[in-house]
Amino acid sequence: MMTLHEECHRPLLVKQARFARVLELWHVEQLSTHTIAARLELSEAEVCRLIEEGEKPVAGEWQ
């Protein structure tokens, strides 16, 4: 049985895993946003949003 702590963090872990998978398919496998969306059963707009979020510079990071 899951603890309350585990239940609260599970949705966050799923989102992080999805985010990482989108970036991996985009950068490593160089798939199109359309293909990534189909493979992960997401909208293409969501895939684009995740890619854009992943490419934002981190605060304090040099460009």
N, C-alpha and C positions, 0 to 999 in steps of 0.2 A: 504494500500500500504506500502511496506517495505521501510525503509530508506536505504541509501547507506551503512551506518554503519552496519545495520542488514544483508544486502545482503553479505557483505564482511565476516562476522563472521559465517554465516550459514554453509558453508562447514567445518569449524573448529569444530563447535558444532556436526555435523554429525559424524566426525571422532572420536571425544571424546566419543560420545555415543556408537559407534561401538566398540571402544577400551574397554570401561567399560563393555559392554555386553559380549565380548569375555572372559575377565577375570572372570566375574561372572559365565559364563557357565563352564569355566575351573576349577575354585577353589571351587565354591559353589555347583554346580550341578555335578561336576567331570565327564563331558562329554569328549569324545575323540576329538582330533583335527579334525578328519574326520566328526564326527557328528556335531560339531560346524560349520564347513565349509558348510555343507549341510543345516543346519538350517538357517544360515545367508547369504547364497548364496555368499560365498567368496571362494577363493582357499584355500586349506589346507596350502600351503606355506605362505599365508598372515596371516592365523590364527596363525601359528607357530611364525611368525615374531612379531605379536602383543603380544603373550604370553612372548616371550623372552624379548621384550622391557619392558613389565610390571614387569618383575622379575629382571631387572637391579637395583643395589643399587643406591639410590639417593645420590648425592654428600654430603659428611659430615655425612652420615648415618653409624652406626656401623653394622658390619656383624655378 
